[in-house]
């Protein structure tokens, strides 16, 4: 049984119809350089990455750490910009 209405999206990320909600690692880095926070859908939690004090940083386990990028990060295509709550 499918309870999804026409045009309803099954994602926690807001988007317009036809607009991609995720991006590649390279595009995520562009967003970070532009001052945005990014995360991965596959993380499924509140972790995110950003530039902090001139370093690539990851916020995880309630504190910031220097982010050591790995193959999983660079191969990922499920990056998205974290929307700030107003």
C-alpha positions as CSV (number, residue, x, y, z in Angstrom):
1,X,0.0,0.0,0.0
2,X,1.5,3.4,-1.0
3,X,0.4,6.4,1.0
4,X,2.6,8.9,-0.9
5,X,0.6,11.6,-2.6
6,X,1.4,12.8,-6.1
7,X,4.4,15.2,-6.0
8,X,5.2,14.3,-2.4
9,X,8.9,13.6,-1.8
10,X,10.4,10.9,0.4
11,X,13.3,12.8,1.7
12,X,14.0,15.0,4.8
13,X,15.8,17.5,2.5
14,X,13.7,20.2,0.9
15,X,13.9,20.4,-2.9
16,X,12.0,21.5,-6.0
17,X,10.8,18.9,-8.4
18,X,13.6,18.0,-10.8
19,X,16.3,19.6,-8.6
20,X,19.1,17.4,-7.3
21,X,19.4,17.2,-3.5
22,X,22.8,15.6,-3.4
23,X,26.2,16.4,-4.9
24,X,29.7,15.0,-5.4
25,X,32.6,15.5,-3.0
26,X,34.1,18.1,-5.3
27,X,30.9,20.1,-5.3
28,X,30.6,19.7,-1.5
29,X,34.2,21.2,-1.2
30,X,33.1,24.2,-3.3
31,X,30.2,24.7,-0.8
32,X,32.6,24.5,2.2
33,X,35.0,27.0,0.6
34,X,32.0,29.2,0.1
35,X,31.2,29.1,3.8
36,X,28.6,26.4,4.0
37,X,28.2,23.3,6.1
38,X,27.9,20.0,4.3
39,X,26.9,16.5,5.4
40,X,26.2,13.1,3.8
41,X,22.8,11.4,3.6
42,X,24.6,8.1,4.5
43,X,25.7,9.5,7.8
44,X,22.1,9.7,8.9
45,X,22.9,11.8,12.0
46,X,23.8,15.4,13.0
47,X,27.5,15.3,11.9
48,X,28.6,17.9,9.4
49,X,31.8,19.4,7.8
50,X,32.9,23.0,7.4
51,X,35.9,25.3,7.4
52,X,36.8,26.2,11.0
53,X,39.8,28.3,11.9
54,X,41.4,27.6,8.5
55,X,41.0,23.9,8.8
56,X,38.6,21.4,7.2
57,X,36.7,20.3,10.3
58,X,34.0,17.7,11.1
59,X,31.5,18.1,13.9
60,X,30.8,14.7,15.4
61,X,30.2,13.3,18.8
62,X,29.4,16.9,20.0
63,X,32.7,18.5,19.2
64,X,34.9,19.6,16.3
65,X,37.8,17.5,15.0
66,X,40.3,18.0,12.1
67,X,38.7,16.2,9.2
68,X,40.9,13.4,7.7
69,X,39.4,12.8,4.3
70,X,39.2,9.2,3.1
71,X,38.3,7.3,-0.1
72,X,34.7,6.9,1.2
73,X,34.4,10.7,1.4
74,X,35.8,11.4,-2.1
75,X,33.8,8.6,-3.7
76,X,30.5,9.7,-2.1
77,X,27.8,11.4,-4.2
78,X,25.3,11.8,-1.3
79,X,26.7,15.2,0.0
80,X,24.2,18.0,0.7
81,X,24.3,21.5,2.1
82,X,23.1,21.7,5.7
83,X,20.3,24.2,6.0
84,X,20.5,26.6,8.9
85,X,17.4,26.8,11.1
86,X,16.2,30.3,11.6
